[in-house]
C-alpha cells in the first residue's frame, strides 16, 4: 500500500470520526439540563392533560414549536387568575419574572444543527404525534431528549411513512 495515501487518508478518517462523535445528535439521547425552575411535564401534560399545543403555541402554523412565554404560565399561575400552586417558591419566582417582564431563561433540549431545516407545522398538520420525536413527555417529570433526532432517525421515519426523502426536504 502506498504510504502517501495512508498519510492522507488516516488523518481524514480520524477527523471525520471525531466530528461525528462531537456533532452527532444521537449523543444527546438522555440530555436533560436543569431548568431555571423545576417544570414538571408529568403534572402539566400528564396528570392535567394540558395539550402540548397549549403551551408550545404556533406549532401548527410555524416551523418552530416555541418555548412558552411566561404569560402562558400566568393563565393558571398568575395572581389575577387563581394562582394555582402560588405558595411554591418556583411559582412565586415565575410571577416575579412575569411582573418584571423578564423572560424565563429556559434551556433548549431538542435542537437541530443550523444546516437542518425542520418544520414542526408540516409534521403536526399531517398528524405526527409529538411523542414520535420527543418521547412520552407526559410521563417525564424532567424532560429529556428521548430519541436520537439524527439524520438516520428522520430518514427512517420518512421511509416508513412514505414522506419525501430528497436532500432539499431538510437541507437548505
C-alpha positions in Angstrom: 0.0 0.0 0.0 1.2 3.5 -0.8 2.5 5.4 2.3 1.4 8.7 0.8 -2.2 7.5 0.7 -2.0 6.3 4.3 -0.6 9.7 5.4 -3.5 11.5 3.8 -6.4 9.1 4.5 -5.8 8.2 8.1 -6.0 11.8 9.4 -9.1 12.4 7.3 -10.8 9.3 8.7 -9.8 10.3 12.2 -11.2 13.9 11.7 -14.5 12.6 10.3 -14.8 10.1 13.2 -14.2 12.7 15.8 -16.6 15.2 14.1 -19.3 12.5 14.0 -18.8 11.8 17.8 -18.9 15.5 18.6 -21.8 16.6 16.3 -24.0 13.6 16.2 -27.4 14.3 17.7 -27.6 10.7 18.9 -25.0 11.5 21.6 -27.6 13.8 23.2 -30.1 11.0 23.9 -30.8 11.4 27.6 -29.8 15.1 27.7 -31.8 16.6 30.5 -30.5 20.0 31.5 -31.6 21.8 34.7 -34.1 24.4 34.0 -34.5 27.8 35.8 -37.5 26.3 37.7 -38.4 22.6 38.1 -41.1 22.5 35.4 -42.9 19.1 35.8 -44.3 17.9 32.4 -45.9 14.9 34.1 -48.1 17.1 36.2 -49.0 19.5 33.4 -49.2 17.3 30.3 -49.8 14.0 32.0 -52.0 14.4 35.1 -53.7 17.6 34.0 -53.8 16.6 30.3 -52.7 20.0 29.0 -52.1 19.6 25.3 -48.6 20.3 24.0 -50.0 22.9 21.6 -51.5 25.0 24.5 -48.0 26.0 25.8 -46.0 25.5 22.6 -48.0 27.9 20.6 -47.5 28.2 16.9 -46.5 24.6 16.4 -49.5 24.1 14.0 -48.6 27.2 11.9 -44.9 27.8 12.4 -41.7 25.9 11.7 -40.8 26.3 15.4 -42.7 24.9 18.4 -41.6 27.9 20.5 -40.7 27.9 24.1 -43.7 29.1 26.1 -43.7 32.7 27.3 -44.4 33.3 30.9 -47.8 34.9 30.0 -48.9 31.3 29.1 -48.0 30.1 32.6 -49.9 33.1 34.1 -53.1 31.7 32.7 -53.1 29.3 35.7 -50.4 30.6 37.9 -51.0 34.3 37.8 -52.4 36.1 40.9 -55.4 37.5 38.9 -56.3 34.1 37.5 -56.4 32.0 40.7 -52.7 31.4 41.2 -52.6 27.6 41.2 -49.7 26.4 43.4 -49.0 30.0 44.2 -47.3 29.2 47.6 -44.5 27.2 45.9 -41.2 29.1 45.6 -40.7 28.5 41.9 -44.3 29.7 41.1 -43.6 32.9 43.2 -40.3 33.3 41.2 -42.3 32.8 37.9 -44.8 35.5 39.0 -41.9 37.9 39.7 -40.4 37.2 36.3 -43.7 37.9 34.7 -44.3 41.1 36.7 -40.8 42.4 35.8 -41.4 41.4 32.1 -38.2 39.3 32.3 -38.5 36.1 30.1 -37.8 32.8 31.8 -34.4 31.6 30.5 -35.5 28.1 29.6 -32.7 25.8 28.3 -33.5 24.2 24.9 -33.4 20.4 25.0 -34.3 19.4 21.5 -32.3 21.1 18.8 -31.0 20.5 15.3 -27.8 21.8 13.6 -28.2 25.1 11.7 -27.9 23.3 8.4 -31.1 21.3 9.1 -34.5 22.7 8.4 -37.2 21.1 10.5 -40.8 22.4 10.2 -43.0 21.5 13.1 -46.2 22.6 11.4 -45.8 20.2 8.5 -45.5 17.3 10.8 -48.3 18.4 13.2 -50.7 19.1 10.3 -50.0 15.6 8.9 -50.9 14.0 12.3 -47.4 13.2 13.6 -47.8 13.0 17.4 -45.3 15.0 19.4 -44.2 11.8 21.2 -42.9 10.4 17.9 -39.8 12.6 18.2 -39.9 13.8 21.8 -40.9 10.6 23.6 -43.7 10.4 26.1 -43.2 13.8 27.7 -46.5 13.4 29.6 -44.7 10.8 31.8 -41.5 12.9 32.2 -41.0 14.8 35.5 -37.9 16.3 33.9 -37.9 16.4 30.1 -35.0 14.7 28.4 -34.1 14.0 24.8 -35.6 10.6 24.2 -34.8 10.0 20.6 -31.6 10.5 18.6 -33.1 13.0 16.1 -30.2 12.3 13.8 -30.5 12.0 10.1 -31.0 8.2 10.2 -33.9 8.6 12.6 -35.6 11.1 10.3 -34.9 9.2 7.1 -36.2 6.0 8.6 -39.4 7.8 9.7 -39.8 9.4 6.2 -39.4 6.0 4.5 -41.9 4.3 6.9 -44.4 7.0 6.2 -43.8 7.5 2.5 -42.7 11.1 3.1 -40.3 13.0 0.8 -36.7 11.8 1.2 -34.8 14.1 -1.1 -32.0 16.2 0.4 -33.7 19.6 -0.1 -36.6 18.5 2.2 -34.4 19.1 5.3 -31.2 20.7 4.0 -31.4 24.2 2.6 
